[in-house]
Amino acid sequence: MHLAILCGLVAFCGATENKIVGGSDAENDSFPYQVSLRRKGRHVCGGSIIGDDWILTAAHCIYKQRPEHYTVVAGSNLLDSGGDSYKVKELIPHENYDPETISNDIALIKLKQAIHVSEGVNKIELSTEDVPSEVELTLSGWGMTEYPGSSPNKLQTIKLFSITNEKCAEEHPYANVTASNICTFTKKGEGACKGDSGGPLVSFNKQVGVVSWGLPCAKGKPDVFTRVYSFLSWVADHTKSITLCD
């Protein structure tokens, strides 16, 4: 699995049985849009259901990979049991994704069949409003509790706060923080980690970000997400059938 590395920064993809640093167990059915992206049966990234047969994730999770090696599991908070597994028809990383700078780190996954919607499985809308600083956001995922390390099997969640891109760039002087990123920071010991990549950052039940990269993990530096608002037209152009809601 591709792992982007930039001056000590890493894209947050990784091995199975990992979770968010400083998070808590997610309640069953509380994140019906969350999926586990698996390569050859092993969890490598998160993702979100945004259409009947469409998943949103990070480009570095699928870059230069083959769709037949992937499955998407929806409907379970546990990595080792439950949920329904779906085969992948097509992997669509952003055409301008740069693995060196981790820019344009967004991708779509087209499934071979529509996802079965239930109480614990449903799509999330993409926000058509940009996110300012000092907004409380919700992250969910199976990323590590520490780096390196391992952790429980259950989906984790945490509340984070957005910061300005200027502040984020100051904290990551050797990296590439652009207008198409959102950054979050609460305190040292809380944040995303390997295994969270591609997962959804949410505000008021609408997705605003996709987990991209950071200094592993929760070391007192901001985490960096792909800003969904910057790629709404790209998503709409590729999916056609998804209606973006205000």
N, C-alpha and C positions, 0 to 999 in steps of 0.2 A: 504494500500500500504506500502510495506517495506520501511523504512527510516533508512539507516545505520547512526550511530552516533559514533564518535570516538574523545574523548577529545575535544569536542566543534566543531568538524568538521562534516559536513553532506554530504551525497550523495545528489546531486542536483535534487531530484524528489519532486514533490509537487502538489498542487491543480491547478485548472484551472485559466485562466485569469492572467497569470504571464509573466514577460519578463526579458531580460538581463538588468543588472544595467549599466547605462551610455550609452546605445546603441541608435540607431535611427531606424525609421520605414524602413523596407525592401521594396524595389520596387517590384511591382507585377512581378511574373515570374523570379525574380532574383536568387531564390534558388529552382530550380525545383526538387531537390533531397530531400528537407526537408519534413518530415512528422510529424504529431502529433500522438503519441501513446495514445490511450484512454482506460481506464478501466471503464467498465460499463457506458460508454458515457462521461466520464470526462477526460480531458487532464491530463496526469501524467508525460509524458516524451516526448522528441524528438527522432528522428531517421532519418536514411538516406536510400534512395533507392539504393541498390548496385547490383541488378539483377532483372530479370523480375518479380519474386515473392519473393524477399528476401529483408529484412530490417535489417540494422545494428543498434544496440542500446547498452545500458549499461546493464550488468547482474542484477544490483540492481533494475532496472525498472521492471523486470519480475520474479525475484527469487521466487520460490515456489508458483507461481501463475498458474491459469488455462487458457488455450488459448481461451476458449469460452467467457471469460470475457473481451477480448480485441478486439479492432478494430484499424485499421490504416487509417488515413485520409490524402490523398495526393491532391495537386492541389489548395490549398487555403492559403493565408497569414492570414486569419481570423480564430479564433477558433470557432466562433459562426455561421458561414455560409460558403457555397461554398465547393468545393472539392468533391472527391469521397471517399466513405468508403469501406474498405476491411476487410473481416473476416480473423481471424488468424487460421491457421492449426496447427502450432507447435511453441512452445517457446523453444529456445536452449541457455540457459546460459552456459558460459564456465564451464567445469566440475571441474575446480580448483578455481572457484570464492569463495572468503572468505568474508562473510558479516561483519566479525569483523575488518579486515584490509582493506577491499574494494580492494583487489588485484585481478588481472585477471577479471576486471570489464568490460566484453564485452559479447555481446549476439547477436544471430541471431533470426529473426522472419520469419517463412515460412508462406506465405499467401495461402489462398485457391484458389486464382485465380491470373493471371498475372495482373500487373498494366497497365492501359491504358496510353500510352505515348502520350504527347502533348507538345505544346510550354511551358506550365508551369509545366510539370511533366516529369522527366527523371532521369535516374540513374547517380551516380557519381562514378568515378574510385577511387580505393584505391591506394595511392601512394606506389611505391615499393622502394622509397628512404627514408632514415631516415631524421629526422628533427634536424638540429643543433640549437644552441641558436641564439638569435637576428634575428630571421626570423619573418616577418609580417605574421600573420595568420588571418583568418576570421571565426568568430563564428556567428551562427544564432540560434534563439530559442525564446521560449515564457516564459523565466524565470522572476522572480520577479524583479522589479526596486529597491526594498529594502526588508530587511528581519526583521520582517514580514511585509507584505504589499500586495498591489494589483496594477494592472496596466492595460493599454489598451490591447485590444484584438488582436492587429496586430503583426505579426512576426517582431522581432527586429534583428538587426545585429550590430556587433562591430568589430573593428580591434584590435588585441592583438599581443603581441610579446613573442616569446618563450624565456625561460631562461634555464640555465643549471640545471640539476637534483641536483647537489651539492648545488647550491644556494637555490633551492626549498626545499631540505631536511633541510637546516639550518633554513628556515623560518617556517618549520613544524616539529620541533624536536621530537614531541610525536606521529607522524604519520608514515605511511609506504610508503615512496616515493621510487620506484624501477626503474630499467632500462626500464621497460615496461610502464612507465608513461611519459607524456610530461607535462611540466608546463608552464604557461603563466603569465605575469604580465605587466601592463602598468603603472597604478597609482591608488591610492585609489579612490574609487567611480566608477571604471570600472571593469566589469567582469561578470562571470556566476552567476546564482542564482537558487533557487528551481524552478523546471519546465523546466530547460534547460537540465537536465540529459539525456544522451543517444544521444544528438544532435551532429552534425558534426562540427569538427574543420578542416578548409580547407586551403590548400596552392596551389595557381595556379591551381584551379579547380580540385584538387585531395584531397581526404580526408586523413588526417594524424592523427586525434584524435577523441575520443568520450568523451563527458563531463562525468566526474566521481564524483569528490568531491572537497570540499574546506571549508574555514571558511566563514560562511554565514554573509553577502554577500558583496563582494568588500570592505572589511575592511582593505585593504592594505597588504594582504597576497596573494601569488600566488594561482591560480586555478590549479587543477590537472586533467588531461585527461588520458584516456587509449591510449597508443601509438599503432596505427594501424599496423605499421611496424613490431611490435613484434608478431603479431597474423595473419600474412598473410597466413601462412600454415594452421592454424586452420580454418580460413574462407574458404580457398580453399577446404580443406578436407570435410567440412560439406556441402558446396553448390555444389561442383562438376562442375556445369555449368558456374561458374563465371571465366572469364579470367582476370588475373592480368596483367596490362599494365605497361611498363617502362615509 
